[in-house]
């Protein structure tokens, strides 16, 4: 799968240093929303998170240091995006982050411990997370209308 470096607009903000902002970055890239706006919304949603025994140890979500799946799902659903699962319990990996295995269009793809924007088959991120095409895709959020199904 082709790769294009894209920080989602982070360089235009005053943030610097190493971060775990893949959720913020992927949403900004795929939706075209400003990085700062996505950053602020995620941090606002994090304030409303219910702290569990596990979350007390790690703390609340943070646009800079990582977002819990439930929080990112709440935000993506509020944008009207629908999730398509590509893997189920006990099914094993059936879709990988490689050419031809994901639909065309603008997607926010969920892989292990990472979200990445994929636009028309090209990975947009600060690094290539495909692991040479072996990275398993758990599912994806489609941004915009679904692409028409073409006859084969």
Chimera marker file (.cmm) of the C-alpha trace (Angstrom):
<marker_set name="trace">
<marker id="1" x="0.000" y="0.000" z="0.000" r="1" g="1" b="0" radius="0.5"/>
<marker id="2" x="1.336" y="3.433" z="-0.861" r="1" g="1" b="0" radius="0.5"/>
<marker id="3" x="2.248" y="5.796" z="1.943" r="1" g="1" b="0" radius="0.5"/>
<marker id="4" x="2.110" y="9.592" z="2.113" r="1" g="1" b="0" radius="0.5"/>
<marker id="5" x="3.469" y="11.548" z="5.063" r="1" g="1" b="0" radius="0.5"/>
<marker id="6" x="0.697" y="13.637" z="6.622" r="1" g="1" b="0" radius="0.5"/>
<marker id="7" x="0.584" y="15.065" z="10.152" r="1" g="1" b="0" radius="0.5"/>
<marker id="8" x="-3.032" y="16.229" z="9.833" r="1" g="1" b="0" radius="0.5"/>
<marker id="9" x="-2.109" y="19.863" z="10.406" r="1" g="1" b="0" radius="0.5"/>
<marker id="10" x="-0.247" y="19.312" z="13.669" r="1" g="1" b="0" radius="0.5"/>
<marker id="11" x="2.840" y="21.206" z="12.458" r="1" g="1" b="0" radius="0.5"/>
<marker id="12" x="0.698" y="24.323" z="12.001" r="1" g="1" b="0" radius="0.5"/>
<marker id="13" x="-0.174" y="24.285" z="15.711" r="1" g="1" b="0" radius="0.5"/>
<marker id="14" x="2.181" y="25.124" z="18.541" r="1" g="1" b="0" radius="0.5"/>
<marker id="15" x="2.449" y="21.477" z="19.650" r="1" g="1" b="0" radius="0.5"/>
<marker id="16" x="5.842" y="19.805" z="19.504" r="1" g="1" b="0" radius="0.5"/>
<marker id="17" x="7.607" y="16.670" z="20.703" r="1" g="1" b="0" radius="0.5"/>
<marker id="18" x="6.690" y="13.015" z="20.401" r="1" g="1" b="0" radius="0.5"/>
<marker id="19" x="3.044" y="12.190" z="20.990" r="1" g="1" b="0" radius="0.5"/>
<marker id="20" x="0.432" y="9.450" z="20.685" r="1" g="1" b="0" radius="0.5"/>
<marker id="21" x="-2.067" y="11.537" z="18.740" r="1" g="1" b="0" radius="0.5"/>
<marker id="22" x="-3.054" y="9.027" z="16.044" r="1" g="1" b="0" radius="0.5"/>
<marker id="23" x="-6.797" y="9.412" z="16.722" r="1" g="1" b="0" radius="0.5"/>
<marker id="24" x="-6.641" y="13.195" z="16.463" r="1" g="1" b="0" radius="0.5"/>
<marker id="25" x="-4.446" y="13.021" z="13.375" r="1" g="1" b="0" radius="0.5"/>
<marker id="26" x="-6.516" y="10.371" z="11.534" r="1" g="1" b="0" radius="0.5"/>
<marker id="27" x="-9.793" y="12.222" z="12.140" r="1" g="1" b="0" radius="0.5"/>
<marker id="28" x="-8.305" y="15.573" z="11.052" r="1" g="1" b="0" radius="0.5"/>
<marker id="29" x="-6.860" y="14.051" z="7.871" r="1" g="1" b="0" radius="0.5"/>
<marker id="30" x="-9.963" y="12.074" z="6.878" r="1" g="1" b="0" radius="0.5"/>
<marker id="31" x="-12.593" y="14.705" z="7.685" r="1" g="1" b="0" radius="0.5"/>
<marker id="32" x="-10.616" y="17.805" z="6.681" r="1" g="1" b="0" radius="0.5"/>
<marker id="33" x="-11.338" y="19.346" z="10.084" r="1" g="1" b="0" radius="0.5"/>
<marker id="34" x="-8.592" y="21.503" z="11.608" r="1" g="1" b="0" radius="0.5"/>
<marker id="35" x="-6.251" y="19.551" z="13.898" r="1" g="1" b="0" radius="0.5"/>
<marker id="36" x="-6.843" y="22.003" z="16.762" r="1" g="1" b="0" radius="0.5"/>
<marker id="37" x="-10.636" y="21.574" z="16.524" r="1" g="1" b="0" radius="0.5"/>
<marker id="38" x="-10.416" y="17.758" z="16.668" r="1" g="1" b="0" radius="0.5"/>
<marker id="39" x="-7.896" y="18.018" z="19.530" r="1" g="1" b="0" radius="0.5"/>
<marker id="40" x="-10.276" y="20.214" z="21.550" r="1" g="1" b="0" radius="0.5"/>
<marker id="41" x="-13.338" y="18.004" z="20.963" r="1" g="1" b="0" radius="0.5"/>
<marker id="42" x="-11.499" y="14.847" z="22.019" r="1" g="1" b="0" radius="0.5"/>
<marker id="43" x="-10.273" y="16.488" z="25.210" r="1" g="1" b="0" radius="0.5"/>
<marker id="44" x="-13.806" y="17.741" z="25.949" r="1" g="1" b="0" radius="0.5"/>
<marker id="45" x="-15.246" y="14.245" z="25.460" r="1" g="1" b="0" radius="0.5"/>
<marker id="46" x="-12.522" y="12.807" z="27.711" r="1" g="1" b="0" radius="0.5"/>
<marker id="47" x="-13.763" y="14.880" z="30.648" r="1" g="1" b="0" radius="0.5"/>
<marker id="48" x="-17.035" y="12.933" z="30.539" r="1" g="1" b="0" radius="0.5"/>
<marker id="49" x="-15.381" y="9.496" z="30.587" r="1" g="1" b="0" radius="0.5"/>
<marker id="50" x="-16.390" y="7.151" z="33.349" r="1" g="1" b="0" radius="0.5"/>
<marker id="51" x="-13.340" y="6.051" z="35.274" r="1" g="1" b="0" radius="0.5"/>
<marker id="52" x="-13.072" y="2.298" z="35.768" r="1" g="1" b="0" radius="0.5"/>
<marker id="53" x="-10.483" y="0.339" z="37.716" r="1" g="1" b="0" radius="0.5"/>
<marker id="54" x="-8.284" y="0.105" z="34.587" r="1" g="1" b="0" radius="0.5"/>
<marker id="55" x="-8.810" y="3.712" z="33.561" r="1" g="1" b="0" radius="0.5"/>
<marker id="56" x="-7.854" y="5.029" z="37.013" r="1" g="1" b="0" radius="0.5"/>
<marker id="57" x="-4.369" y="3.609" z="36.487" r="1" g="1" b="0" radius="0.5"/>
<marker id="58" x="-3.916" y="5.070" z="33.013" r="1" g="1" b="0" radius="0.5"/>
<marker id="59" x="-6.080" y="8.154" z="33.402" r="1" g="1" b="0" radius="0.5"/>
<marker id="60" x="-8.531" y="9.812" z="31.061" r="1" g="1" b="0" radius="0.5"/>
<marker id="61" x="-8.192" y="9.961" z="27.304" r="1" g="1" b="0" radius="0.5"/>
<marker id="62" x="-6.043" y="12.691" z="25.887" r="1" g="1" b="0" radius="0.5"/>
<marker id="63" x="-5.820" y="13.966" z="22.320" r="1" g="1" b="0" radius="0.5"/>
<marker id="64" x="-2.067" y="14.100" z="22.820" r="1" g="1" b="0" radius="0.5"/>
<marker id="65" x="-1.358" y="10.821" z="24.591" r="1" g="1" b="0" radius="0.5"/>
<marker id="66" x="-4.078" y="8.396" z="23.507" r="1" g="1" b="0" radius="0.5"/>
<marker id="67" x="-7.834" y="7.999" z="23.352" r="1" g="1" b="0" radius="0.5"/>
<marker id="68" x="-9.979" y="5.138" z="24.609" r="1" g="1" b="0" radius="0.5"/>
<marker id="69" x="-11.915" y="3.347" z="21.858" r="1" g="1" b="0" radius="0.5"/>
<marker id="70" x="-15.270" y="4.262" z="23.386" r="1" g="1" b="0" radius="0.5"/>
<marker id="71" x="-14.380" y="7.961" z="23.332" r="1" g="1" b="0" radius="0.5"/>
<marker id="72" x="-13.140" y="7.889" z="19.726" r="1" g="1" b="0" radius="0.5"/>
<marker id="73" x="-16.254" y="5.904" z="18.727" r="1" g="1" b="0" radius="0.5"/>
<marker id="74" x="-18.523" y="8.506" z="20.376" r="1" g="1" b="0" radius="0.5"/>
<marker id="75" x="-16.824" y="11.278" z="18.422" r="1" g="1" b="0" radius="0.5"/>
<marker id="76" x="-16.866" y="9.450" z="15.085" r="1" g="1" b="0" radius="0.5"/>
<marker id="77" x="-20.531" y="8.498" z="15.498" r="1" g="1" b="0" radius="0.5"/>
<marker id="78" x="-21.366" y="12.124" z="16.327" r="1" g="1" b="0" radius="0.5"/>
<marker id="79" x="-19.899" y="12.991" z="12.910" r="1" g="1" b="0" radius="0.5"/>
<marker id="80" x="-22.354" y="10.544" z="11.304" r="1" g="1" b="0" radius="0.5"/>
<marker id="81" x="-19.741" y="7.914" z="10.437" r="1" g="1" b="0" radius="0.5"/>
<marker id="82" x="-20.558" y="4.208" z="10.446" r="1" g="1" b="0" radius="0.5"/>
<marker id="83" x="-18.150" y="1.466" z="11.488" r="1" g="1" b="0" radius="0.5"/>
<marker id="84" x="-17.654" y="-1.624" z="9.341" r="1" g="1" b="0" radius="0.5"/>
<marker id="85" x="-16.063" y="-4.495" z="11.237" r="1" g="1" b="0" radius="0.5"/>
<marker id="86" x="-13.657" y="-6.669" z="9.252" r="1" g="1" b="0" radius="0.5"/>
<marker id="87" x="-12.829" y="-9.078" z="12.054" r="1" g="1" b="0" radius="0.5"/>
<marker id="88" x="-14.896" y="-10.891" z="14.653" r="1" g="1" b="0" radius="0.5"/>
<marker id="89" x="-14.138" y="-12.930" z="17.729" r="1" g="1" b="0" radius="0.5"/>
<marker id="90" x="-12.598" y="-16.217" z="16.648" r="1" g="1" b="0" radius="0.5"/>
<marker id="91" x="-12.568" y="-15.386" z="12.931" r="1" g="1" b="0" radius="0.5"/>
<marker id="92" x="-8.905" y="-14.535" z="12.625" r="1" g="1" b="0" radius="0.5"/>
<marker id="93" x="-7.478" y="-11.811" z="10.450" r="1" g="1" b="0" radius="0.5"/>
<marker id="94" x="-9.205" y="-11.578" z="7.067" r="1" g="1" b="0" radius="0.5"/>
<marker id="95" x="-8.371" y="-8.008" z="5.969" r="1" g="1" b="0" radius="0.5"/>
<marker id="96" x="-4.898" y="-6.492" z="6.036" r="1" g="1" b="0" radius="0.5"/>
<marker id="97" x="-3.540" y="-2.988" z="5.559" r="1" g="1" b="0" radius="0.5"/>
<marker id="98" x="-2.486" y="-3.631" z="1.960" r="1" g="1" b="0" radius="0.5"/>
<marker id="99" x="-3.554" y="-2.913" z="-1.618" r="1" g="1" b="0" radius="0.5"/>
<marker id="100" x="-6.890" y="-4.316" z="-2.696" r="1" g="1" b="0" radius="0.5"/>
<marker id="101" x="-8.187" y="-5.372" z="0.716" r="1" g="1" b="0" radius="0.5"/>
<marker id="102" x="-9.929" y="-2.114" z="1.692" r="1" g="1" b="0" radius="0.5"/>
<marker id="103" x="-12.591" y="-0.257" z="-0.297" r="1" g="1" b="0" radius="0.5"/>
<marker id="104" x="-11.711" y="2.951" z="-2.105" r="1" g="1" b="0" radius="0.5"/>
<marker id="105" x="-12.763" y="6.253" z="-0.571" r="1" g="1" b="0" radius="0.5"/>
<marker id="106" x="-11.796" y="8.041" z="2.609" r="1" g="1" b="0" radius="0.5"/>
<marker id="107" x="-11.481" y="5.715" z="5.587" r="1" g="1" b="0" radius="0.5"/>
<marker id="108" x="-10.350" y="5.877" z="9.194" r="1" g="1" b="0" radius="0.5"/>
<marker id="109" x="-8.924" y="2.401" z="9.701" r="1" g="1" b="0" radius="0.5"/>
<marker id="110" x="-8.622" y="0.659" z="13.065" r="1" g="1" b="0" radius="0.5"/>
<marker id="111" x="-5.561" y="-1.554" z="13.523" r="1" g="1" b="0" radius="0.5"/>
<marker id="112" x="-4.016" y="-2.730" z="16.774" r="1" g="1" b="0" radius="0.5"/>
<marker id="113" x="-3.471" y="0.260" z="19.093" r="1" g="1" b="0" radius="0.5"/>
<marker id="114" x="-3.682" y="2.733" z="16.192" r="1" g="1" b="0" radius="0.5"/>
<marker id="115" x="-6.055" y="4.622" z="13.897" r="1" g="1" b="0" radius="0.5"/>
<marker id="116" x="-4.867" y="5.618" z="10.432" r="1" g="1" b="0" radius="0.5"/>
<marker id="117" x="-6.406" y="7.589" z="7.563" r="1" g="1" b="0" radius="0.5"/>
<marker id="118" x="-6.514" y="5.763" z="4.221" r="1" g="1" b="0" radius="0.5"/>
<marker id="119" x="-7.612" y="7.800" z="1.223" r="1" g="1" b="0" radius="0.5"/>
<marker id="120" x="-8.228" y="5.946" z="-2.057" r="1" g="1" b="0" radius="0.5"/>
<marker id="121" x="-5.801" y="3.206" z="-1.097" r="1" g="1" b="0" radius="0.5"/>
<marker id="122" x="-3.031" y="5.510" z="0.168" r="1" g="1" b="0" radius="0.5"/>
<marker id="123" x="-2.002" y="5.571" z="3.845" r="1" g="1" b="0" radius="0.5"/>
<marker id="124" x="-1.843" y="9.132" z="5.242" r="1" g="1" b="0" radius="0.5"/>
<marker id="125" x="0.098" y="9.203" z="8.511" r="1" g="1" b="0" radius="0.5"/>
<marker id="126" x="3.410" y="10.241" z="10.061" r="1" g="1" b="0" radius="0.5"/>
<marker id="127" x="4.747" y="6.695" z="9.587" r="1" g="1" b="0" radius="0.5"/>
<marker id="128" x="3.766" y="3.628" z="7.594" r="1" g="1" b="0" radius="0.5"/>
<marker id="129" x="1.870" y="1.321" z="9.991" r="1" g="1" b="0" radius="0.5"/>
<marker id="130" x="1.220" y="-1.437" z="7.412" r="1" g="1" b="0" radius="0.5"/>
<marker id="131" x="4.057" y="-3.735" z="8.574" r="1" g="1" b="0" radius="0.5"/>
<marker id="132" x="4.716" y="-4.595" z="4.913" r="1" g="1" b="0" radius="0.5"/>
<marker id="133" x="1.058" y="-5.505" z="4.354" r="1" g="1" b="0" radius="0.5"/>
<marker id="134" x="0.755" y="-7.880" z="7.310" r="1" g="1" b="0" radius="0.5"/>
<marker id="135" x="-1.058" y="-5.504" z="9.733" r="1" g="1" b="0" radius="0.5"/>
<marker id="136" x="-4.538" y="-6.800" z="10.507" r="1" g="1" b="0" radius="0.5"/>
<marker id="137" x="-7.465" y="-4.406" z="10.073" r="1" g="1" b="0" radius="0.5"/>
<marker id="138" x="-10.137" y="-4.624" z="12.769" r="1" g="1" b="0" radius="0.5"/>
<marker id="139" x="-12.534" y="-2.385" z="10.884" r="1" g="1" b="0" radius="0.5"/>
<marker id="140" x="-12.942" y="1.056" z="9.376" r="1" g="1" b="0" radius="0.5"/>
<marker id="141" x="-15.043" y="4.202" z="9.513" r="1" g="1" b="0" radius="0.5"/>
<marker id="142" x="-16.107" y="5.500" z="6.074" r="1" g="1" b="0" radius="0.5"/>
<marker id="143" x="-16.045" y="9.284" z="5.613" r="1" g="1" b="0" radius="0.5"/>
<marker id="144" x="-18.508" y="10.530" z="3.019" r="1" g="1" b="0" radius="0.5"/>
<marker id="145" x="-20.924" y="8.547" z="0.890" r="1" g="1" b="0" radius="0.5"/>
<marker id="146" x="-20.154" y="4.899" z="0.151" r="1" g="1" b="0" radius="0.5"/>
<marker id="147" x="-18.485" y="4.328" z="-3.183" r="1" g="1" b="0" radius="0.5"/>
<marker id="148" x="-20.661" y="2.606" z="-5.803" r="1" g="1" b="0" radius="0.5"/>
<marker id="149" x="-20.143" y="-1.092" z="-6.253" r="1" g="1" b="0" radius="0.5"/>
<marker id="150" x="-18.769" y="-1.709" z="-9.698" r="1" g="1" b="0" radius="0.5"/>
<marker id="151" x="-19.484" y="-4.958" z="-11.552" r="1" g="1" b="0" radius="0.5"/>
<marker id="152" x="-16.439" y="-7.184" z="-11.848" r="1" g="1" b="0" radius="0.5"/>
<link id1="1" id2="2" r="1" g="1" b="0" radius="0.2"/>
<link id1="2" id2="3" r="1" g="1" b="0" radius="0.2"/>
<link id1="3" id2="4" r="1" g="1" b="0" radius="0.2"/>
<link id1="4" id2="5" r="1" g="1" b="0" radius="0.2"/>
<link id1="5" id2="6" r="1" g="1" b="0" radius="0.2"/>
<link id1="6" id2="7" r="1" g="1" b="0" radius="0.2"/>
<link id1="7" id2="8" r="1" g="1" b="0" radius="0.2"/>
<link id1="8" id2="9" r="1" g="1" b="0" radius="0.2"/>
<link id1="9" id2="10" r="1" g="1" b="0" radius="0.2"/>
<link id1="10" id2="11" r="1" g="1" b="0" radius="0.2"/>
<link id1="11" id2="12" r="1" g="1" b="0" radius="0.2"/>
<link id1="12" id2="13" r="1" g="1" b="0" radius="0.2"/>
<link id1="13" id2="14" r="1" g="1" b="0" radius="0.2"/>
<link id1="14" id2="15" r="1" g="1" b="0" radius="0.2"/>
<link id1="15" id2="16" r="1" g="1" b="0" radius="0.2"/>
<link id1="16" id2="17" r="1" g="1" b="0" radius="0.2"/>
<link id1="17" id2="18" r="1" g="1" b="0" radius="0.2"/>
<link id1="18" id2="19" r="1" g="1" b="0" radius="0.2"/>
<link id1="19" id2="20" r="1" g="1" b="0" radius="0.2"/>
<link id1="20" id2="21" r="1" g="1" b="0" radius="0.2"/>
<link id1="21" id2="22" r="1" g="1" b="0" radius="0.2"/>
<link id1="22" id2="23" r="1" g="1" b="0" radius="0.2"/>
<link id1="23" id2="24" r="1" g="1" b="0" radius="0.2"/>
<link id1="24" id2="25" r="1" g="1" b="0" radius="0.2"/>
<link id1="25" id2="26" r="1" g="1" b="0" radius="0.2"/>
<link id1="26" id2="27" r="1" g="1" b="0" radius="0.2"/>
<link id1="27" id2="28" r="1" g="1" b="0" radius="0.2"/>
<link id1="28" id2="29" r="1" g="1" b="0" radius="0.2"/>
<link id1="29" id2="30" r="1" g="1" b="0" radius="0.2"/>
<link id1="30" id2="31" r="1" g="1" b="0" radius="0.2"/>
<link id1="31" id2="32" r="1" g="1" b="0" radius="0.2"/>
<link id1="32" id2="33" r="1" g="1" b="0" radius="0.2"/>
<link id1="33" id2="34" r="1" g="1" b="0" radius="0.2"/>
<link id1="34" id2="35" r="1" g="1" b="0" radius="0.2"/>
<link id1="35" id2="36" r="1" g="1" b="0" radius="0.2"/>
<link id1="36" id2="37" r="1" g="1" b="0" radius="0.2"/>
<link id1="37" id2="38" r="1" g="1" b="0" radius="0.2"/>
<link id1="38" id2="39" r="1" g="1" b="0" radius="0.2"/>
<link id1="39" id2="40" r="1" g="1" b="0" radius="0.2"/>
<link id1="40" id2="41" r="1" g="1" b="0" radius="0.2"/>
<link id1="41" id2="42" r="1" g="1" b="0" radius="0.2"/>
<link id1="42" id2="43" r="1" g="1" b="0" radius="0.2"/>
<link id1="43" id2="44" r="1" g="1" b="0" radius="0.2"/>
<link id1="44" id2="45" r="1" g="1" b="0" radius="0.2"/>
<link id1="45" id2="46" r="1" g="1" b="0" radius="0.2"/>
<link id1="46" id2="47" r="1" g="1" b="0" radius="0.2"/>
<link id1="47" id2="48" r="1" g="1" b="0" radius="0.2"/>
<link id1="48" id2="49" r="1" g="1" b="0" radius="0.2"/>
<link id1="49" id2="50" r="1" g="1" b="0" radius="0.2"/>
<link id1="50" id2="51" r="1" g="1" b="0" radius="0.2"/>
<link id1="51" id2="52" r="1" g="1" b="0" radius="0.2"/>
<link id1="52" id2="53" r="1" g="1" b="0" radius="0.2"/>
<link id1="53" id2="54" r="1" g="1" b="0" radius="0.2"/>
<link id1="54" id2="55" r="1" g="1" b="0" radius="0.2"/>
<link id1="55" id2="56" r="1" g="1" b="0" radius="0.2"/>
<link id1="56" id2="57" r="1" g="1" b="0" radius="0.2"/>
<link id1="57" id2="58" r="1" g="1" b="0" radius="0.2"/>
<link id1="58" id2="59" r="1" g="1" b="0" radius="0.2"/>
<link id1="59" id2="60" r="1" g="1" b="0" radius="0.2"/>
<link id1="60" id2="61" r="1" g="1" b="0" radius="0.2"/>
<link id1="61" id2="62" r="1" g="1" b="0" radius="0.2"/>
<link id1="62" id2="63" r="1" g="1" b="0" radius="0.2"/>
<link id1="63" id2="64" r="1" g="1" b="0" radius="0.2"/>
<link id1="64" id2="65" r="1" g="1" b="0" radius="0.2"/>
<link id1="65" id2="66" r="1" g="1" b="0" radius="0.2"/>
<link id1="66" id2="67" r="1" g="1" b="0" radius="0.2"/>
<link id1="67" id2="68" r="1" g="1" b="0" radius="0.2"/>
<link id1="68" id2="69" r="1" g="1" b="0" radius="0.2"/>
<link id1="69" id2="70" r="1" g="1" b="0" radius="0.2"/>
<link id1="70" id2="71" r="1" g="1" b="0" radius="0.2"/>
<link id1="71" id2="72" r="1" g="1" b="0" radius="0.2"/>
<link id1="72" id2="73" r="1" g="1" b="0" radius="0.2"/>
<link id1="73" id2="74" r="1" g="1" b="0" radius="0.2"/>
<link id1="74" id2="75" r="1" g="1" b="0" radius="0.2"/>
<link id1="75" id2="76" r="1" g="1" b="0" radius="0.2"/>
<link id1="76" id2="77" r="1" g="1" b="0" radius="0.2"/>
<link id1="77" id2="78" r="1" g="1" b="0" radius="0.2"/>
<link id1="78" id2="79" r="1" g="1" b="0" radius="0.2"/>
<link id1="79" id2="80" r="1" g="1" b="0" radius="0.2"/>
<link id1="80" id2="81" r="1" g="1" b="0" radius="0.2"/>
<link id1="81" id2="82" r="1" g="1" b="0" radius="0.2"/>
<link id1="82" id2="83" r="1" g="1" b="0" radius="0.2"/>
<link id1="83" id2="84" r="1" g="1" b="0" radius="0.2"/>
<link id1="84" id2="85" r="1" g="1" b="0" radius="0.2"/>
<link id1="85" id2="86" r="1" g="1" b="0" radius="0.2"/>
<link id1="86" id2="87" r="1" g="1" b="0" radius="0.2"/>
<link id1="87" id2="88" r="1" g="1" b="0" radius="0.2"/>
<link id1="88" id2="89" r="1" g="1" b="0" radius="0.2"/>
<link id1="89" id2="90" r="1" g="1" b="0" radius="0.2"/>
<link id1="90" id2="91" r="1" g="1" b="0" radius="0.2"/>
<link id1="91" id2="92" r="1" g="1" b="0" radius="0.2"/>
<link id1="92" id2="93" r="1" g="1" b="0" radius="0.2"/>
<link id1="93" id2="94" r="1" g="1" b="0" radius="0.2"/>
<link id1="94" id2="95" r="1" g="1" b="0" radius="0.2"/>
<link id1="95" id2="96" r="1" g="1" b="0" radius="0.2"/>
<link id1="96" id2="97" r="1" g="1" b="0" radius="0.2"/>
<link id1="97" id2="98" r="1" g="1" b="0" radius="0.2"/>
<link id1="98" id2="99" r="1" g="1" b="0" radius="0.2"/>
<link id1="99" id2="100" r="1" g="1" b="0" radius="0.2"/>
<link id1="100" id2="101" r="1" g="1" b="0" radius="0.2"/>
<link id1="101" id2="102" r="1" g="1" b="0" radius="0.2"/>
<link id1="102" id2="103" r="1" g="1" b="0" radius="0.2"/>
<link id1="103" id2="104" r="1" g="1" b="0" radius="0.2"/>
<link id1="104" id2="105" r="1" g="1" b="0" radius="0.2"/>
<link id1="105" id2="106" r="1" g="1" b="0" radius="0.2"/>
<link id1="106" id2="107" r="1" g="1" b="0" radius="0.2"/>
<link id1="107" id2="108" r="1" g="1" b="0" radius="0.2"/>
<link id1="108" id2="109" r="1" g="1" b="0" radius="0.2"/>
<link id1="109" id2="110" r="1" g="1" b="0" radius="0.2"/>
<link id1="110" id2="111" r="1" g="1" b="0" radius="0.2"/>
<link id1="111" id2="112" r="1" g="1" b="0" radius="0.2"/>
<link id1="112" id2="113" r="1" g="1" b="0" radius="0.2"/>
<link id1="113" id2="114" r="1" g="1" b="0" radius="0.2"/>
<link id1="114" id2="115" r="1" g="1" b="0" radius="0.2"/>
<link id1="115" id2="116" r="1" g="1" b="0" radius="0.2"/>
<link id1="116" id2="117" r="1" g="1" b="0" radius="0.2"/>
<link id1="117" id2="118" r="1" g="1" b="0" radius="0.2"/>
<link id1="118" id2="119" r="1" g="1" b="0" radius="0.2"/>
<link id1="119" id2="120" r="1" g="1" b="0" radius="0.2"/>
<link id1="120" id2="121" r="1" g="1" b="0" radius="0.2"/>
<link id1="121" id2="122" r="1" g="1" b="0" radius="0.2"/>
<link id1="122" id2="123" r="1" g="1" b="0" radius="0.2"/>
<link id1="123" id2="124" r="1" g="1" b="0" radius="0.2"/>
<link id1="124" id2="125" r="1" g="1" b="0" radius="0.2"/>
<link id1="125" id2="126" r="1" g="1" b="0" radius="0.2"/>
<link id1="126" id2="127" r="1" g="1" b="0" radius="0.2"/>
<link id1="127" id2="128" r="1" g="1" b="0" radius="0.2"/>
<link id1="128" id2="129" r="1" g="1" b="0" radius="0.2"/>
<link id1="129" id2="130" r="1" g="1" b="0" radius="0.2"/>
<link id1="130" id2="131" r="1" g="1" b="0" radius="0.2"/>
<link id1="131" id2="132" r="1" g="1" b="0" radius="0.2"/>
<link id1="132" id2="133" r="1" g="1" b="0" radius="0.2"/>
<link id1="133" id2="134" r="1" g="1" b="0" radius="0.2"/>
<link id1="134" id2="135" r="1" g="1" b="0" radius="0.2"/>
<link id1="135" id2="136" r="1" g="1" b="0" radius="0.2"/>
<link id1="136" id2="137" r="1" g="1" b="0" radius="0.2"/>
<link id1="137" id2="138" r="1" g="1" b="0" radius="0.2"/>
<link id1="138" id2="139" r="1" g="1" b="0" radius="0.2"/>
<link id1="139" id2="140" r="1" g="1" b="0" radius="0.2"/>
<link id1="140" id2="141" r="1" g="1" b="0" radius="0.2"/>
<link id1="141" id2="142" r="1" g="1" b="0" radius="0.2"/>
<link id1="142" id2="143" r="1" g="1" b="0" radius="0.2"/>
<link id1="143" id2="144" r="1" g="1" b="0" radius="0.2"/>
<link id1="144" id2="145" r="1" g="1" b="0" radius="0.2"/>
<link id1="145" id2="146" r="1" g="1" b="0" radius="0.2"/>
<link id1="146" id2="147" r="1" g="1" b="0" radius="0.2"/>
<link id1="147" id2="148" r="1" g="1" b="0" radius="0.2"/>
<link id1="148" id2="149" r="1" g="1" b="0" radius="0.2"/>
<link id1="149" id2="150" r="1" g="1" b="0" radius="0.2"/>
<link id1="150" id2="151" r="1" g="1" b="0" radius="0.2"/>
<link id1="151" id2="152" r="1" g="1" b="0" radius="0.2"/>
</marker_set>
